[in-house]
Amino acid sequence: MKTKEELKLYFENGDKPMQEHFWEWLDSYWHKDEKILQTSLDAIEKVVPFLVNNNLQGSAIQLTVPMNTKKF
């Protein structure tokens, strides 16, 4: 996969990008209609509320790290 900087070089003023360049750019992003698999993410973060008798007492951040993540 190309980096953002490599993709930008295809579309500089005066350049004539080819169809393959456009496809590389398009394939580098997820479309809003595509589902993103959890296995594709480095980590998943969400806010977890603390409720007591339906009253919000506070919140915490829950971080889920995939099993295939390497530890250093």
Biopython code that builds the backbone (N, CA, C, O; Angstrom):
import numpy as np
from Bio.PDB.StructureBuilder import StructureBuilder

atoms = [
    (1, "MET", "N", (0.841, -1.173, 0.000)),
    (1, "MET", "CA", (0.000, 0.000, 0.000)),
    (1, "MET", "C", (0.887, 1.237, 0.000)),
    (1, "MET", "O", (1.911, 1.282, 0.682)),
    (2, "LYS", "N", (0.490, 2.213, -0.754)),
    (2, "LYS", "CA", (1.245, 3.462, -0.859)),
    (2, "LYS", "C", (0.950, 4.367, 0.331)),
    (2, "LYS", "O", (-0.146, 4.344, 0.890)),
    (3, "THR", "N", (1.947, 5.164, 0.709)),
    (3, "THR", "CA", (1.744, 6.148, 1.770)),
    (3, "THR", "C", (0.995, 7.348, 1.191)),
    (3, "THR", "O", (0.892, 7.496, -0.026)),
    (4, "LYS", "N", (0.476, 8.197, 2.069)),
    (4, "LYS", "CA", (-0.206, 9.408, 1.608)),
    (4, "LYS", "C", (0.733, 10.285, 0.790)),
    (4, "LYS", "O", (0.329, 10.857, -0.222)),
    (5, "GLU", "N", (1.978, 10.391, 1.224)),
    (5, "GLU", "CA", (2.939, 11.227, 0.496)),
    (5, "GLU", "C", (3.201, 10.677, -0.904)),
    (5, "GLU", "O", (3.305, 11.453, -1.853)),
    (6, "GLU", "N", (3.309, 9.351, -1.053)),
    (6, "GLU", "CA", (3.505, 8.755, -2.377)),
    (6, "GLU", "C", (2.290, 9.000, -3.268)),
    (6, "GLU", "O", (2.437, 9.287, -4.456)),
    (7, "LEU", "N", (1.094, 8.888, -2.699)),
    (7, "LEU", "CA", (-0.122, 9.107, -3.475)),
    (7, "LEU", "C", (-0.234, 10.557, -3.934)),
    (7, "LEU", "O", (-0.672, 10.825, -5.053)),
    (8, "LYS", "N", (0.160, 11.490, -3.074)),
    (8, "LYS", "CA", (0.083, 12.914, -3.437)),
    (8, "LYS", "C", (0.968, 13.237, -4.637)),
    (8, "LYS", "O", (0.635, 14.121, -5.425)),
    (9, "LEU", "N", (2.075, 12.544, -4.785)),
    (9, "LEU", "CA", (2.987, 12.807, -5.897)),
    (9, "LEU", "C", (2.337, 12.539, -7.256)),
    (9, "LEU", "O", (2.699, 13.170, -8.249)),
    (10, "TYR", "N", (1.383, 11.610, -7.307)),
    (10, "TYR", "CA", (0.698, 11.308, -8.567)),
    (10, "TYR", "C", (-0.158, 12.475, -9.054)),
    (10, "TYR", "O", (-0.421, 12.607, -10.249)),
    (11, "PHE", "N", (-0.594, 13.328, -8.106)),
    (11, "PHE", "CA", (-1.587, 14.345, -8.442)),
    (11, "PHE", "C", (-1.054, 15.770, -8.288)),
    (11, "PHE", "O", (-1.826, 16.690, -8.020)),
    (12, "GLU", "N", (0.237, 15.958, -8.450)),
    (12, "GLU", "CA", (0.809, 17.297, -8.398)),
    (12, "GLU", "C", (0.426, 18.080, -9.654)),
    (12, "GLU", "O", (0.108, 17.493, -10.689)),
    (13, "ASN", "N", (0.458, 19.405, -9.554)),
    (13, "ASN", "CA", (0.148, 20.255, -10.710)),
    (13, "ASN", "C", (1.055, 19.892, -11.884)),
    (13, "ASN", "O", (2.270, 19.766, -11.735)),
    (14, "GLY", "N", (0.442, 19.730, -13.045)),
    (14, "GLY", "CA", (1.196, 19.424, -14.258)),
    (14, "GLY", "C", (1.363, 17.939, -14.519)),
    (14, "GLY", "O", (1.686, 17.545, -15.640)),
    (15, "ASP", "N", (1.147, 17.096, -13.501)),
    (15, "ASP", "CA", (1.252, 15.645, -13.696)),
    (15, "ASP", "C", (-0.002, 15.120, -14.385)),
    (15, "ASP", "O", (-1.065, 15.737, -14.316)),
    (16, "LYS", "N", (0.132, 13.994, -15.038)),
    (16, "LYS", "CA", (-1.008, 13.340, -15.664)),
    (16, "LYS", "C", (-1.141, 11.949, -15.044)),
    (16, "LYS", "O", (-0.582, 10.976, -15.550)),
    (17, "PRO", "N", (-1.891, 11.870, -13.936)),
    (17, "PRO", "CA", (-2.055, 10.562, -13.292)),
    (17, "PRO", "C", (-2.753, 9.575, -14.221)),
    (17, "PRO", "O", (-3.609, 9.945, -15.024)),
    (18, "MET", "N", (-2.367, 8.320, -14.090)),
    (18, "MET", "CA", (-2.974, 7.265, -14.884)),
    (18, "MET", "C", (-4.069, 6.593, -14.061)),
    (18, "MET", "O", (-4.186, 6.818, -12.856)),
    (19, "GLN", "N", (-4.853, 5.779, -14.721)),
    (19, "GLN", "CA", (-5.954, 5.076, -14.064)),
    (19, "GLN", "C", (-5.461, 4.282, -12.863)),
    (19, "GLN", "O", (-6.129, 4.260, -11.829)),
    (20, "GLU", "N", (-4.315, 3.634, -12.971)),
    (20, "GLU", "CA", (-3.770, 2.833, -11.871)),
    (20, "GLU", "C", (-3.481, 3.703, -10.648)),
    (20, "GLU", "O", (-3.668, 3.263, -9.514)),
    (21, "HIS", "N", (-3.027, 4.934, -10.876)),
    (21, "HIS", "CA", (-2.749, 5.840, -9.762)),
    (21, "HIS", "C", (-4.032, 6.189, -9.014)),
    (21, "HIS", "O", (-4.055, 6.216, -7.783)),
    (22, "PHE", "N", (-5.093, 6.452, -9.760)),
    (22, "PHE", "CA", (-6.369, 6.760, -9.124)),
    (22, "PHE", "C", (-6.860, 5.557, -8.334)),
    (22, "PHE", "O", (-7.341, 5.710, -7.211)),
    (23, "TRP", "N", (-6.744, 4.361, -8.905)),
    (23, "TRP", "CA", (-7.187, 3.155, -8.199)),
    (23, "TRP", "C", (-6.383, 2.941, -6.922)),
    (23, "TRP", "O", (-6.952, 2.567, -5.896)),
    (24, "GLU", "N", (-5.062, 3.172, -6.965)),
    (24, "GLU", "CA", (-4.236, 3.033, -5.764)),
    (24, "GLU", "C", (-4.709, 3.985, -4.678)),
    (24, "GLU", "O", (-4.796, 3.623, -3.504)),
    (25, "TRP", "N", (-5.016, 5.218, -5.096)),
    (25, "TRP", "CA", (-5.512, 6.206, -4.132)),
    (25, "TRP", "C", (-6.853, 5.762, -3.555)),
    (25, "TRP", "O", (-7.056, 5.818, -2.342)),
    (26, "LEU", "N", (-7.753, 5.327, -4.403)),
    (26, "LEU", "CA", (-9.086, 4.923, -3.970)),
    (26, "LEU", "C", (-9.028, 3.698, -3.052)),
    (26, "LEU", "O", (-9.768, 3.626, -2.071)),
    (27, "ASP", "N", (-8.162, 2.744, -3.362)),
    (27, "ASP", "CA", (-8.048, 1.522, -2.559)),
    (27, "ASP", "C", (-7.329, 1.750, -1.228)),
    (27, "ASP", "O", (-7.289, 0.853, -0.386)),
    (28, "SER", "N", (-6.768, 2.932, -1.035)),
    (28, "SER", "CA", (-6.049, 3.227, 0.204)),
    (28, "SER", "C", (-6.972, 3.644, 1.347)),
    (28, "SER", "O", (-6.521, 3.792, 2.483)),
    (29, "TYR", "N", (-8.256, 3.833, 1.057)),
    (29, "TYR", "CA", (-9.198, 4.321, 2.064)),
    (29, "TYR", "C", (-10.394, 3.395, 2.170)),
    (29, "TYR", "O", (-10.749, 2.713, 1.209)),
    (30, "TRP", "N", (-11.022, 3.373, 3.353)),
    (30, "TRP", "CA", (-12.271, 2.644, 3.533)),
    (30, "TRP", "C", (-13.413, 3.553, 3.130)),
    (30, "TRP", "O", (-13.447, 4.724, 3.508)),
    (31, "HIS", "N", (-14.334, 3.026, 2.376)),
    (31, "HIS", "CA", (-15.535, 3.766, 2.025)),
    (31, "HIS", "C", (-16.499, 3.705, 3.201)),
    (31, "HIS", "O", (-16.497, 2.730, 3.953)),
    (32, "LYS", "N", (-17.312, 4.724, 3.367)),
    (32, "LYS", "CA", (-18.221, 4.777, 4.515)),
    (32, "LYS", "C", (-19.228, 3.627, 4.509)),
    (32, "LYS", "O", (-19.795, 3.316, 5.556)),
    (33, "ASP", "N", (-19.465, 2.993, 3.373)),
    (33, "ASP", "CA", (-20.383, 1.856, 3.307)),
    (33, "ASP", "C", (-19.714, 0.524, 3.634)),
    (33, "ASP", "O", (-20.398, -0.485, 3.808)),
    (34, "GLU", "N", (-18.372, 0.512, 3.721)),
    (34, "GLU", "CA", (-17.651, -0.726, 4.022)),
    (34, "GLU", "C", (-17.537, -0.926, 5.529)),
    (34, "GLU", "O", (-17.314, 0.030, 6.273)),
    (35, "LYS", "N", (-17.687, -2.156, 5.970)),
    (35, "LYS", "CA", (-17.499, -2.464, 7.379)),
    (35, "LYS", "C", (-16.004, -2.632, 7.646)),
    (35, "LYS", "O", (-15.288, -3.255, 6.862)),
    (36, "ILE", "N", (-15.548, -2.071, 8.756)),
    (36, "ILE", "CA", (-14.149, -2.192, 9.148)),
    (36, "ILE", "C", (-14.055, -3.302, 10.185)),
    (36, "ILE", "O", (-14.649, -3.207, 11.259)),
    (37, "LEU", "N", (-13.316, -4.343, 9.869)),
    (37, "LEU", "CA", (-13.168, -5.469, 10.784)),
    (37, "LEU", "C", (-12.287, -5.084, 11.967)),
    (37, "LEU", "O", (-11.316, -4.343, 11.812)),
    (38, "GLN", "N", (-12.627, -5.587, 13.141)),
    (38, "GLN", "CA", (-11.828, -5.294, 14.334)),
    (38, "GLN", "C", (-10.399, -5.782, 14.170)),
    (38, "GLN", "O", (-9.476, -5.187, 14.727)),
    (39, "THR", "N", (-10.200, -6.857, 13.413)),
    (39, "THR", "CA", (-8.854, -7.388, 13.203)),
    (39, "THR", "C", (-8.005, -6.450, 12.343)),
    (39, "THR", "O", (-6.783, -6.596, 12.294)),
    (40, "SER", "N", (-8.640, -5.489, 11.667)),
    (40, "SER", "CA", (-7.911, -4.528, 10.840)),
    (40, "SER", "C", (-7.403, -3.342, 11.648)),
    (40, "SER", "O", (-6.617, -2.545, 11.137)),
    (41, "LEU", "N", (-7.831, -3.212, 12.879)),
    (41, "LEU", "CA", (-7.481, -2.064, 13.710)),
    (41, "LEU", "C", (-6.351, -2.406, 14.664)),
    (41, "LEU", "O", (-6.220, -3.552, 15.096)),
    (42, "ASP", "N", (-5.538, -1.414, 14.992)),
    (42, "ASP", "CA", (-4.465, -1.620, 15.956)),
    (42, "ASP", "C", (-5.015, -1.779, 17.362)),
    (42, "ASP", "O", (-4.512, -2.590, 18.139)),
    (43, "ALA", "N", (-6.041, -1.014, 17.691)),
    (43, "ALA", "CA", (-6.665, -1.080, 19.012)),
    (43, "ALA", "C", (-8.064, -0.483, 18.899)),
    (43, "ALA", "O", (-8.351, 0.297, 17.991)),
    (44, "ILE", "N", (-8.916, -0.860, 19.828)),
    (44, "ILE", "CA", (-10.280, -0.350, 19.853)),
    (44, "ILE", "C", (-10.484, 0.337, 21.191)),
    (44, "ILE", "O", (-10.198, -0.229, 22.246)),
    (45, "GLU", "N", (-10.977, 1.551, 21.135)),
    (45, "GLU", "CA", (-11.175, 2.348, 22.338)),
    (45, "GLU", "C", (-12.633, 2.769, 22.417)),
    (45, "GLU", "O", (-13.200, 3.240, 21.431)),
    (46, "LYS", "N", (-13.242, 2.602, 23.588)),
    (46, "LYS", "CA", (-14.603, 3.088, 23.761)),
    (46, "LYS", "C", (-14.789, 3.553, 25.198)),
    (46, "LYS", "O", (-14.087, 3.116, 26.109)),
    (47, "VAL", "N", (-15.752, 4.447, 25.376)),
    (47, "VAL", "CA", (-16.049, 4.988, 26.699)),
    (47, "VAL", "C", (-17.107, 4.094, 27.349)),
    (47, "VAL", "O", (-18.131, 3.780, 26.740)),
    (48, "VAL", "N", (-16.845, 3.692, 28.587)),
    (48, "VAL", "CA", (-17.775, 2.853, 29.337)),
    (48, "VAL", "C", (-18.337, 3.680, 30.492)),
    (48, "VAL", "O", (-17.581, 4.150, 31.342)),
    (49, "PRO", "N", (-19.669, 3.863, 30.528)),
    (49, "PRO", "CA", (-20.249, 4.663, 31.614)),
    (49, "PRO", "C", (-20.409, 3.828, 32.894)),
    (49, "PRO", "O", (-20.620, 2.617, 32.832)),
    (50, "PHE", "N", (-20.308, 4.485, 34.037)),
    (50, "PHE", "CA", (-20.595, 3.865, 35.330)),
    (50, "PHE", "C", (-21.945, 4.394, 35.795)),
    (50, "PHE", "O", (-22.088, 5.584, 36.075)),
    (51, "LEU", "N", (-22.935, 3.506, 35.876)),
    (51, "LEU", "CA", (-24.281, 3.907, 36.266)),
    (51, "LEU", "C", (-24.644, 3.279, 37.607)),
    (51, "LEU", "O", (-24.354, 2.107, 37.846)),
    (52, "VAL", "N", (-25.271, 4.048, 38.470)),
    (52, "VAL", "CA", (-25.833, 3.560, 39.728)),
    (52, "VAL", "C", (-27.270, 4.050, 39.775)),
    (52, "VAL", "O", (-27.523, 5.254, 39.817)),
    (53, "ASN", "N", (-28.220, 3.102, 39.766)),
    (53, "ASN", "CA", (-29.648, 3.449, 39.738)),
    (53, "ASN", "C", (-29.970, 4.417, 38.599)),
    (53, "ASN", "O", (-30.678, 5.406, 38.786)),
    (54, "ASN", "N", (-29.442, 4.114, 37.429)),
    (54, "ASN", "CA", (-29.633, 4.925, 36.216)),
    (54, "ASN", "C", (-29.066, 6.333, 36.306)),
    (54, "ASN", "O", (-29.415, 7.184, 35.488)),
    (55, "ASN", "N", (-28.207, 6.598, 37.269)),
    (55, "ASN", "CA", (-27.531, 7.893, 37.383)),
    (55, "ASN", "C", (-26.066, 7.714, 36.988)),
    (55, "ASN", "O", (-25.383, 6.819, 37.486)),
    (56, "LEU", "N", (-25.603, 8.562, 36.104)),
    (56, "LEU", "CA", (-24.218, 8.497, 35.662)),
    (56, "LEU", "C", (-23.290, 8.944, 36.792)),
    (56, "LEU", "O", (-23.377, 10.073, 37.274)),
    (57, "GLN", "N", (-22.407, 8.044, 37.200)),
    (57, "GLN", "CA", (-21.465, 8.343, 38.275)),
    (57, "GLN", "C", (-20.076, 8.686, 37.738)),
    (57, "GLN", "O", (-19.253, 9.251, 38.459)),
    (58, "GLY", "N", (-19.819, 8.354, 36.507)),
    (58, "GLY", "CA", (-18.516, 8.608, 35.901)),
    (58, "GLY", "C", (-18.347, 7.726, 34.676)),
    (58, "GLY", "O", (-19.293, 7.068, 34.243)),
    (59, "SER", "N", (-17.159, 7.712, 34.125)),
    (59, "SER", "CA", (-16.886, 6.884, 32.954)),
    (59, "SER", "C", (-15.414, 6.526, 32.916)),
    (59, "SER", "O", (-14.590, 7.120, 33.612)),
    (60, "ALA", "N", (-15.104, 5.546, 32.092)),
    (60, "ALA", "CA", (-13.719, 5.101, 31.914)),
    (60, "ALA", "C", (-13.523, 4.755, 30.446)),
    (60, "ALA", "O", (-14.489, 4.546, 29.712)),
    (61, "ILE", "N", (-12.298, 4.699, 30.036)),
    (61, "ILE", "CA", (-11.983, 4.293, 28.671)),
    (61, "ILE", "C", (-11.570, 2.829, 28.692)),
    (61, "ILE", "O", (-10.691, 2.424, 29.454)),
    (62, "GLN", "N", (-12.218, 2.046, 27.843)),
    (62, "GLN", "CA", (-11.868, 0.640, 27.696)),
    (62, "GLN", "C", (-11.050, 0.499, 26.420)),
    (62, "GLN", "O", (-11.488, 0.929, 25.353)),
    (63, "LEU", "N", (-9.886, -0.089, 26.517)),
    (63, "LEU", "CA", (-9.000, -0.274, 25.379)),
    (63, "LEU", "C", (-8.845, -1.759, 25.119)),
    (63, "LEU", "O", (-8.432, -2.510, 26.003)),
    (64, "THR", "N", (-9.175, -2.183, 23.911)),
    (64, "THR", "CA", (-9.031, -3.575, 23.511)),
    (64, "THR", "C", (-7.892, -3.664, 22.515)),
    (64, "THR", "O", (-7.921, -3.012, 21.471)),
    (65, "VAL", "N", (-6.893, -4.464, 22.832)),
    (65, "VAL", "CA", (-5.740, -4.645, 21.958)),
    (65, "VAL", "C", (-5.837, -6.039, 21.332)),
    (65, "VAL", "O", (-5.985, -7.019, 22.063)),
    (66, "PRO", "N", (-5.759, -6.159, 20.007)),
    (66, "PRO", "CA", (-5.856, -7.464, 19.357)),
    (66, "PRO", "C", (-4.801, -8.439, 19.848)),
    (66, "PRO", "O", (-3.710, -8.040, 20.257)),
    (67, "MET", "N", (-5.136, -9.718, 19.804)),
    (67, "MET", "CA", (-4.242, -10.768, 20.302)),
    (67, "MET", "C", (-2.933, -10.841, 19.529)),
    (67, "MET", "O", (-1.908, -11.212, 20.102)),
    (68, "ASN", "N", (-2.939, -10.496, 18.245)),
    (68, "ASN", "CA", (-1.730, -10.618, 17.427)),
    (68, "ASN", "C", (-0.776, -9.432, 17.576)),
    (68, "ASN", "O", (0.210, -9.339, 16.844)),
    (69, "THR", "N", (-1.058, -8.522, 18.518)),
    (69, "THR", "CA", (-0.195, -7.373, 18.758)),
    (69, "THR", "C", (1.094, -7.826, 19.416)),
    (69, "THR", "O", (1.073, -8.584, 20.386)),
    (70, "LYS", "N", (2.217, -7.359, 18.885)),
    (70, "LYS", "CA", (3.520, -7.738, 19.451)),
    (70, "LYS", "C", (3.887, -6.821, 20.603)),
    (70, "LYS", "O", (3.663, -5.612, 20.542)),
    (71, "LYS", "N", (4.444, -7.392, 21.637)),
    (71, "LYS", "CA", (4.907, -6.613, 22.788)),
    (71, "LYS", "C", (6.397, -6.397, 22.665)),
    (71, "LYS", "O", (7.134, -7.293, 22.254)),
    (72, "PHE", "N", (6.843, -5.193, 23.026)),
    (72, "PHE", "CA", (8.271, -4.875, 22.960)),
    (72, "PHE", "C", (8.805, -4.639, 24.345)),
    (72, "PHE", "O", (9.992, -4.356, 24.508)),
]
sb = StructureBuilder()
sb.init_structure("model")
sb.init_model(0)
sb.init_chain("A")
sb.init_seg("    ")
for serial, (resi, resn, name, xyz) in enumerate(atoms, 1):
    if name == "N":
        sb.init_residue(resn, " ", resi, " ")
    sb.init_atom(name, np.array(xyz, "f"), 0.0, 1.0, " ", f" {name:<3s}", serial, name[0])
structure = sb.get_structure()
